[in-house]
Amino acid sequence: MQLLTLEEKFLIQNGAILTAKEITGQPELWNNILKLLSKAADDIENFLQTAYAEADSIILTGAGTSAL
């Protein structure tokens, strides 16, 4: 099996198999997240309107991890 045009054996030997799997899974992951966000759009909008009314500033950040 190949991931990112590299053989699985090579990726395992070089400690890169998990990273390669993570990268190749991103398109499906983002499509799933889009579906979840679309379904929750009204709830997200209501939450943000409340947050905006109560805060001087809002900073949204990520931890660099996937949703898997």
N, C-alpha and C positions, 0 to 999 in steps of 0.2 A: 504494500500500500504506500502511496505517496501523499504527503501533505506539503503544500507550498513548494512543489516540484522537487522535494527531497524525500529520499527513502526513509521509511519508518525506522529501520535499523540505525541509520545514521543519526536521526533525531534522538533516539533513545540513548545511543552511545554518547551523544554530546549534551545530554540533559535538556533537550529542547522539545521533547514530545508534547508536554503539557502546553507550552507556549504556542506551538504550531496548531494544536487542537483548538485552543482558545481563539486564535486568529481566524482559523477557517470556520469557526462557528459563529462569528460575529454577524454575518448577513442574516441568518435565521433569527438570532437573538434580537437584533434591532427591529426586524419585522414583527416579532412577538411583542416587543415593548411598545411599538407604535400602536398595535391593536389594543393593548392594555390602556395606554394613555388616551386613545380615542374613546374607549368605553367609559373612562373616568373623567372626561373633559369637563363636564358640568361640576363635578365635585372638586376638581382641581381649581376651576375658575372661582368657585365660592370660597375655597380656602384662601386663594391668593388675594381676593378682594378684602377679606377679613384681615389678612396679614398686612396688606398695604395700608389699611386704615389704622392699624395699631403700631406700626413700626416706622422709624425714621429712614431706615435702610434695610435691605434684605440682600444677603449674599448667598447664592446657591453654589455649592461645590460638590465635587464627586471625590470618591476615595480611590478611584482608579481600578476598581474591581468590576467584574461583570455581574450580571444578574443571575448567572447560572448557579 
